[in-house]
Amino acid sequence: QVQLVESGGGLVQPGGSLRLSCAASGNIFRIYNMGWYRQAPGKSRELVAHITNRGSTNYADSVKGRFTISRDNAKNTVYLQMNSLKPENTAVYYCTTYPPYTHVPWGQGTQVTVSS
């Protein structure tokens, strides 16, 4: 079974940066498009960014110009570089396929807290 493990979250001040990583077992990155999602307290999970298996990217309007998604197929890892973080970016961040597939379970997520 495919497993996804997110890491890299933490507490950061407004304006700071974090780099999230998502490591996957198996070789799904070579086949699937991948996405980063987030869920803030009291809100639904939303798509933040996605990257195709060929490296084309797309972003939610709220993060354009500040976040960068990338992938390393050799390492079975997808990244999310987050710059100029804002308090409203506080959420649990998850990665999975884009779109999400039922046979690929969600990881545990990584908490990002932006606060002074």
Residue, then its C-alpha position, 0 to 999 in steps of 0.5 A: q500500500v502506498q504511504l505518504v509522510e509529510s514533514g517540515g512544518g513548525l512555528v514561524q513568524p509572519g514573513g518567514s519561510l518553511r519547506l515542506s516535504c512529502a515522501a512516498s513509498g513506491n513509484i507513484f510520483r512517476i505516474y501521478n500528478m501530486g498536490w499539496y492541500r491544507q485544512a485550517p481549523g473549522k474549514s474544509r480541506e483545500l488545494v494549495a498547489h499541484i504539479t503534473n508528472r511532467g512538472s507543470t505547476n498550478y497554485a491557488d490564487s492566495v499563494k501565487g508568488r509566495f509558494t513553490i511546488s516541486r518534485d524529485n521523482a528519483k527521491n519519490t518526494v514532493y516539496l512545498q517551499m513557502n515564503s512570506l508566510k501569513p497568519e492565515n496560512t496556519a493549517v495542517y498541510y497534506c500531500t496526495t495525488y491530484p486529484p485525490y484517489t481513494h486507493v492512495p490514503w492521506g498522510q498524517g499531515t504536518q502542522v504549520t503555524v504562523s504567529s508572532 
